[in-house]
């Protein structure tokens, strides 16, 4: 598919409405990483995030005939489904967790591991600090790739730089992040 991302999405939406399974594959190739990132940020559990994404893509496939391009983008529709599925799973897990806690409270009370929570918070802070140390161009490139879900080609187009520049910024930015985190003992 060629053209602008919105044109590609309109084309994919039309294919999905016709029941073309290759469009679902294309949609997953294009937005699977972004969808997973969103689900993982909500659930903080790899398996649950994968399940939420799978459910969302299945919902897109089943409800494609009801999608209206005049009401919004295919990307935003998919991400809203992912978000809703993840929140539903989160609510379900909270309910199940509360029920388990009530049952197990009679036998052995649980004490939350405060040190683990502190360690996670410190790691997140170190990662944010590492991002802050990067030059703007490298930081923005990494943000678009990892948090925005954009491909290298899309980043190059968005930032109006050659594809090789994007790849170089990614490589150097990741090397700097790794060095930063190794120096602080976050990664080995």
C-alpha positions in Angstrom: 0.0 0.0 0.0 1.3 3.5 -0.8 0.1 6.9 0.1 -0.5 8.7 3.3 -1.2 6.7 6.5 -4.8 8.0 6.6 -5.4 6.9 3.0 -3.9 3.5 3.8 -6.2 3.2 6.8 -9.3 4.1 4.7 -8.2 1.4 2.2 -7.7 -1.1 5.0 -11.1 -0.2 6.5 -12.8 -0.9 3.2 -11.0 -4.2 2.9 -12.0 -5.2 6.4 -15.6 -4.4 5.6 -15.4 -6.8 2.6 -14.0 -9.5 4.9 -10.5 -9.5 3.5 -8.3 -11.2 6.1 -5.1 -9.7 4.6 -6.4 -6.3 5.7 -6.5 -7.6 9.3 -2.9 -8.8 8.9 -1.9 -5.4 7.5 -3.7 -3.6 10.4 -1.8 -5.8 12.9 1.5 -5.2 11.2 0.9 -1.5 11.3 -0.6 -1.0 14.7 0.1 -4.2 16.7 3.1 -2.8 18.5 1.3 0.4 19.4 -1.8 -1.6 20.6 0.4 -3.8 22.7 2.2 -0.8 24.2 -1.0 0.8 25.2 -2.4 -2.4 26.7 0.8 -3.1 28.6 0.9 0.5 30.0 -2.6 -0.1 31.4 -2.2 -3.7 32.6 1.5 -3.9 33.4 1.3 -7.6 32.5 2.6 -9.1 29.2 0.2 -12.0 28.9 -2.8 -9.9 29.8 -1.7 -7.2 27.4 -1.4 -9.8 24.6 -4.8 -11.1 25.4 -6.4 -7.6 25.3 -4.7 -6.9 22.0 -5.9 -10.2 20.5 -9.5 -9.5 21.7 -9.3 -6.0 20.2 -8.2 -7.2 16.8 -10.9 -9.9 16.9 -13.5 -7.2 17.8 -12.3 -5.1 14.8 -12.7 -8.1 12.5 -16.2 -8.8 13.8 -17.4 -5.2 13.8 -15.6 -3.8 10.7 -18.9 -3.3 8.9 -19.9 -0.8 11.6 -16.8 1.3 11.3 -17.4 4.8 9.9 -14.4 6.6 8.6 -16.2 9.9 8.9 -16.4 9.5 12.7 -12.7 8.9 13.2 -9.5 7.1 12.1 -9.1 3.4 12.0 -6.1 3.8 14.3 -8.0 5.6 17.0 -10.9 3.2 16.7 -8.6 0.2 17.2 -6.8 1.9 20.1 -10.1 2.8 21.8 -11.1 -0.9 21.6 -7.7 -1.9 23.0 -8.0 0.6 25.8 -11.5 -0.7 26.7 -10.5 -4.3 26.6 -7.4 -3.6 28.8 -9.5 -1.7 31.3 -12.1 -4.5 31.3 -9.3 -7.0 32.0 -7.9 -4.7 34.7 -11.3 -4.4 36.4 -11.8 -8.1 36.2 -8.4 -8.8 37.7 -9.1 -6.3 40.5 -12.3 -8.1 41.3 -10.7 -11.5 41.2 -7.7 -10.2 43.2 -10.1 -8.8 45.8 -12.0 -12.1 46.0 -8.7 -14.1 46.4 -7.5 -11.6 49.1 -10.7 -12.0 51.0 -10.4 -15.8 50.9 -6.7 -15.9 51.7 -7.0 -13.3 54.5 -8.5 -15.9 56.8 -5.4 -18.1 56.3 -2.4 -15.8 55.8 -2.5 -12.1 55.5 -0.4 -10.6 52.7 2.1 -7.9 53.3 2.9 -5.8 50.2 6.5 -5.8 49.1 7.3 -2.1 49.5 10.9 -2.6 48.4 9.9 -4.0 45.1 7.6 -1.0 44.5 10.4 1.4 45.4 12.8 -0.5 43.0 10.4 -0.2 40.1 9.9 3.5 40.8 13.6 4.1 40.8 14.1 2.2 37.5 11.4 4.3 35.9 13.0 7.4 37.2 16.4 6.3 35.8 14.9 5.6 32.4 13.2 9.1 32.4 16.5 10.6 33.4 18.3 8.7 30.6 15.8 10.0 28.1 16.3 13.6 29.4 20.1 13.2 28.7 19.6 12.4 25.0 19.8 15.1 22.4 16.3 16.2 21.3 16.5 14.5 17.9 17.5 11.1 19.3 14.9 11.3 22.1 12.1 12.3 19.8 13.0 9.5 17.4 13.0 6.9 20.2 9.7 8.3 21.5 8.0 8.1 18.1 9.2 4.5 17.6 8.6 3.0 21.1 5.8 5.1 22.5 4.1 6.3 19.3 4.4 3.0 17.5 5.6 4.5 14.3 7.8 2.7 11.7 11.2 4.0 10.7 9.7 5.2 7.4 6.9 7.0 9.1 9.3 8.7 11.5 11.5 9.8 8.6 8.4 11.3 6.9 7.2 12.9 10.1 10.6 14.4 11.0 11.4 15.2 7.4 14.8 13.5 7.5 16.3 10.6 5.4 15.5 7.1 6.5 19.2 6.5 7.3 19.2 9.4 9.7 16.3 7.8 11.6 18.1 4.5 11.8 21.3 6.2 13.0 19.5 8.2 15.6 17.7 5.0 16.8 21.0 3.1 17.1 23.0 5.8 18.8 20.1 6.7 21.1 19.7 3.1 22.2 23.4 2.8 22.7 23.4 5.9 24.9 20.4 4.7 26.9 22.1 1.4 27.5 25.3 3.0 28.6 23.4 5.4 30.9 21.4 2.5 32.5 24.4 0.2 32.8 26.4 3.0 34.5 23.6 3.3 37.1 23.2 -0.4 37.6 19.7 -0.6 36.1 20.7 -3.2 33.5 23.7 -5.6 33.4 
